[in-house]
């Protein structure tokens, strides 16, 4: 083997080795990602028919019915204050009833006809912020929120979700009923009440 041939062979081997090393580094730093499932976006308002358990369509129907009924009463003259109390789940399913009430509250706030005060579950966060502003010594006194100035709620919303389930060898029938009441906090009277009933049947 001549000297020139030897040098060319050495260069080829060195190039091949560097290429393999670079490829190995790329494989280590950039692993191949494979998706086993194809994900498609759907219509958030579309009817959900996967099962006959409580689903997104039920939540939307309840929120629309309760919001429309409340706004039709004319009870919100002068933008009164409202707070949300408990919404009991009396079904055999795990259902986040807070999610239902959030949808109702969002629609009512967007109507501009009602103001919401902090709920019982949210109150501690407000108390903590007041204490932080007034007791930490970090803020100018003329900018801090004053203790004792919160607006009390005139009305309180309370609700419950119940269900009746019947099934045999071929059919499962689920009946849901969502009831919502609005009390006058001072007088303790029910000023408004409505229900939304939903029936869902599936075949095995």
N, C-alpha and C positions, 0 to 999 in steps of 0.2 A: 504494500500500500504506500503510495507516495505521500509526501508531506501535505500537499494541497488537498488530496482526497481525505486524509485523516482529519484535517481541519474542518472540511465541509461536513463530514460525518459527525464530528463532535458538536458542531453548531446545530445540526438537525436534531440530535439527541437532546441538547440543552433546551431548544425551542419546544420540543414535545413535552419535556418535563415541566417547563414553566407553564405551558398551556394546561396540563393536567392539574398542577397545583392551583392555578387561578380558578379553574372549574370547580375544584373541591372547595375553595374558599367561598365561592359564590353560592354553592349548594348549602354550606353551613350557615351563611348569613341571610340567605333568601330562600327559606323552605317553600316548597310548592304547596299552595292552599287549594284544596279540592272541596267543592260544595256538593254534598250528597243530595240536597233537596233544592228544588227551584222555588223561590219565594216570589209571589205576585201580590201587588197591592190591590185591595178591593174597595168598594164603596162603603165608607163608614156608616152611611145611612141605609145601606142595603139590608134586606130582611135576613136575619141569621137563622138558619134551619139545620144546624149541625146536630143538635139534640133538642129534646123538649125540656131541658133544664133552663133555669133563668139565664137569659143572655142579654146581649147588647140591644137587640130590638125591643125587648121588654122594658129595659131601662129607658130607652128613648120614648116609647109610647107613654109610660107613666109620667115622665118629666113634662112632655107636651100637654098631657091631659091636665095635670095639676096646675101648671103654669097658666094655661089658658083659662081654667076655671077661676083661679084666683084673680086674674086681671079683669075678668068679666064682671066681678062682683062690685067693682068701684070702691072697695073698702080702703084702697091705698091713696085716698085723697090727702094731699099735703105731704106725701112721701114719709109715712110713719116708719118707725124703726121696728125691726123684726129680729128675733134670734131663733136659732135652731136647737131644739132639745133632742131627746132620744128618738131614734127610729128603730123599733124592735124588729128583729128577724125571727119570726115564729115558724119558719119553714124548717124542713129537715136538711136543707142545703146550706152550704156556706155562701152567703151573699153579702157583699160589701154595701150595706144600706147607705153608708156615707157617700158613696159614689152616686147613688140615686139623688140624694139631697143636694149634692154639689151641682148636678145638672139643673135642678129646679132653681137653686139659688143663683146660678149664673144667668139663667134666662130672666129672672126677676130683676136682677141688678141691671142687666142690659136694657130692660124696659124703661129704666129711669124713674119708676114710680114708687120705689121702696128702697130703704136703706137697711143694711144688716149690721147688727152689732156682733161682737165676738160671741161664739157659742160657748157652752160650758167647757167643751174640750179644748177650745182655743184660748180661754181666758187666762190661763197661767202664763202663756207667752206674753200677753199684754202686761200682766203684773210684773213679770221679770224685766221687761223693757223699761217700765216706769221706775222701778227700783234702780236699775242701772243708770238711768239718766239723773235721778235725784240723789242717789247715795254714793256714787262712785267718785264724785268730785272732778270729773273729767270735762264737764260741759259748762258753758256760760249759763248763768241762772236765768237770763231772759230768753233762752232758747229751749229750755227743757219743758217737756210736757208735764203739766201740773197734776198731782194726785187729786182725785175726787172730782174730776171734770169729765169722766166718761158719760156718754149718753145712754140712758137705760132703754131697754126694749119695751115698746108698747104691746107688741104681740109676740107670741111664742108658737113655733110650729112643732107638732109632735105627730109621729106616725108609726105604723106597723105594717109588716108584710107577712101574710099567712098563705098557706097552700093546702090543698087537698089532693092526694095522689091515689088513683085507682088503676089497677092493672090486672090483666089475666095472661093467658099463655100467648096471646097474639097482639094485645093492645095495651098501651100505657097512656093514661089520661092525667094531665096535671092542671089543676085550677089554681091560679094565683089571684089574690086580692090585696091591693095596696090601699090603705086608708090613711088620709092625712087630715089633721085638725089644726085650726089656728085659734089659740086662746087669747083673750084679753088678759094680760098679766095682772093688772090691778083688780079687775072685777072677777077674774076666774071664769068668765063665760066663754062658751064656744061661739066665735064670730063667723066661722066658716068651716065647712067639712065637705070632703068629696072622696070618691073611691074610683079605682080603675081595676077592672076585672079582665083577666087574660086566661084563655084555655088553650092548651097545647096537647095534641094527640099524636102518637107515633105508633107505627106498626113494626113488629119484630120480624 
